[in-house]
Amino acid sequence: SLSGDRLEISKLDVRVYDETGGQLAEGILPTDAGTYFTPGTILKVTFKEGKILTEGNFVKVIVTSNDKHTVFDKEVLVKKAVTTT
């Protein structure tokens, strides 16, 4: 079971980085006040043009709240290759 505080999505920032620290993606989040992120919520991200995610590689996902509080900071495994154009 998942638990944790609910966080206002409009105050969150989501970024994805490759193994060299290069930014691959930024989150596109709803800006409606009163919309909350709770455990289990899925956030969508848009990748920068020409960036590639390779299956089996790790990427670092960082979610911050109000530009200061780190909510999530982990390396995650890419399960499916993605190429952007």
N, C-alpha and C positions, 0 to 999 in steps of 0.2 A: 504494500500500500504506500502511496505517495503522500508526503505531508510537507508543509511549509507555509510561509506567509504569502498572502496574495499581494501582488505588486501592480501598480497602475502601468499599463502597457505604454502609454504615451511618454512615460519617464524612463523607458528602457532603451538601451542601445545594444545591438547584436552585431558582432564582427567575427569573421572567419579568416584565419591566417594559415599559410603554408609552412613547411618545415624551416624555411629560411626567414620567417617573420614577415613575408610579403602578404599584404591584405588581399584576400580572394573575394570576399563578399561582405555586404552590409545588409542588415535586416531592414525589411520594409514592414513597418508596424502601424496598426491603426492609431490615429491620433485622437479618437473620441475619448473625452474625459469620462472616467467611470468604467472604462473597459479594463478588466484585470487579467493578469497572467497568474495562473494558479498551477500547482503541480499537474503535469499531464498536458498542458496547453502546448500546441504546436505553433512555432513561429516560422514564417516563410522568409527566405533570404534570396536576394538577387545577386548573381555573380558578375564580376567585372568582365567585360568583353575579352575573349581570347584566353581566359583562364581555364585550366583543366584540373579536374579532380580524378586521380587514378585510384582504381579499386585496390584495396590493400594498403594504401598510404594513410597516414594519420594527418589530421588537420586540428588546429587549436580553435576552439569556440569560446568566445568571451562575451558574457552578457553583463552589462553594468546598469545601475539605476542612478539617475540624477548625476551622471558623469563622474561618480566617485565610488559608489558602493558596488563591489563585485558580487554578482548574484551567482554566476556560473563561470568556471574557468577550467576547462578540461580538454585533453587531447581525445579526439574521437576517430574511430576507424571508418574510412570511406568504404561503404558496402557495394556501391554501384558507380562505375566510371561516368563522369559528366564532362562534356565539352561545350563551352559557350561560343556563340558566334556573334 
